[in-house]
Amino acid sequence: MTIDTREDIKLSNAQIAWRAAQDIADGAYVNLGIGFPEMVARYQPPGRQAIFHTENGILNFGEPPAAGEEDWDLINAGKKAVTLKPGAAFFHHADSFAMVRGGHLDVAILGAYQVAQSGDLANWRVGSKGVPAVGGAMDLVHGAKQVCVITEHVTKTGEPKLVEACTFPLTGVACITRVYTSHAVIDIVKGRFVLREKLAAMSQEELQAMTGAPLHVEGLVADLVVPKL
């Protein structure tokens, strides 16, 4: 199903990441998925500081180093160079996953190919394409206390990414509680998509046309307001 994507009013990836960052509590232990979700670390609100975890064994890493100043012994799970904050720690890969599986992470923020209204997530393989294994995401989605997704609302070809049921191989079942998209903020509550915020320039009917499952409303739907980045 291909629909009008309203590309003229969508948020940029940076703006989606900014919006997600506003909901991270001060002192939260957070894992960010490889790629797009890593942008969330740039936009922490003033006065708040999350402690970022990476599966390959660093806790409390900081901003990327300046070009030419990289220490390639210091990388995150996406093989990108990082810096360290005071109190940072290194540990074995197995210990890192013990933290994940033991429920010690407050939040994981991941990308998605599809999110189902049940909270199911598919984010590692599209048909015959993709990496050969799901990797650490399968641990994160069931180990972190809260798992959120940041994503475009539709695919590059205009197909909904929020669907009734995932058609791609699953990363996890009933694991996602909130989705930040290029057009809206949506919670998953009792197997339903519940609309919390949307861009003021579009109607709820237009947003529904972009979504592959019913959007429910419980109370006021706020305007999705972000800065220009």
Summary of the structure (lengths in Angstrom):
residues: 229
radius of gyration: 17.5
end to end distance: 31.6
largest distance: 51.0
contacts: 713
relative contact order: 0.17
helix: 18%
strand: 29%
